[in-house]
Amino acid sequence: MDWKLELVIIPVADVDRAKTFYTEQVGFRLDVDHRASDTFRVVQMTPPGSACSISIGLGISSAVPGSVQGLHLVVSDIEAARDDLVGRGVEVSPIFHFEQGSQMPGPDPERRDYGSFLSFSDPDGNSWLVQEVHHGAP
């Protein structure tokens, strides 16, 4: 039996502000924006190429806005991903890698899978880590 992660709830203070950030700045696809009442709204968005979506809204979580930390996105080209995010106006960390347990500037010198990273946060402080994985590509 397959167990597939389908949806991650991201707590936000301002649904419209977060929706704009994730769709217009980060580039996620808007799948659903449904308001059932003044106290219930679901906005679902999906990162390009992902089978898992995120959801923000009203009445869908009791978690504190900004409390989700360290969600991971995987890209095949960390430099192109950073350029895209910066071009869309997202505040993004410089690319970094780790050597002997210490964070070092720049991509992994050997460009190993899971070796190069960048980070960003949404307007509420929910944090994301982007890592480079080539999935068998040279």
ABEGO torsion letter per residue (X at the ends): XBBBBABBBBBBABAAAAAAAAAAAAGBBBABBBBABAABBBBBBBBBGBABBBBBEBGABABBBGABBGBBBBBABAAAAAAAAAAAGBBBBBBBBBBGGBBBBEBBAAGBBGABBBBBBBAAGBBBBBBBBAGGBX
